Amino acid sequence: MHQTDPAPKTAVVTGGTDGIGRALAESRLRRGDTVVIVGRDPDKGAAFLAHARESGVADRASFIRADLSLLAGNRGYSPGSSMRSR
């Protein structure tokens, strides 16, 4: 039996600026969750935040610029370094 938890969650989606990651991030926003996407491309991150703003969920969407395929990118990632939609 499938159970669902109605309580909102916080999801961190790596690769959330494009493709399946973006679709997952948007799905989680529609569910009412807070979503932080991590990606390399600031333009794609800004596009995600613009979409969140247009959808009325900007207060639950954040973007962190990081290239997690590089060790240096992992060091630069921190939850406090997010770019919030305003």
C-alpha positions, 0 to 999 in steps of 0.5 A: 500500500502506498502512503503519502506524507502530506507534510511539506519537505525540503528537497535538494535537487542536483542537476535541477536546472535541466531535464529530469532534475528540472522536472523533479524540482518543478514536481516537488514545488507543485506538491508544496515542498521547498526546493533547492536546485544545484547546477552549474549554469546561472542562466538556467538557475535564473530561468528556474527561479523566474518560473517559480516566481511566475508560478507563485512559489518563489518563496520556496525555490532557491538556486545554488551555483556549483559544479558537483562534478569537480572536487573544487565545486563540491567545496564551494557548495554550502546551503548558505550560498543560495540565490533566492528568487525575489 
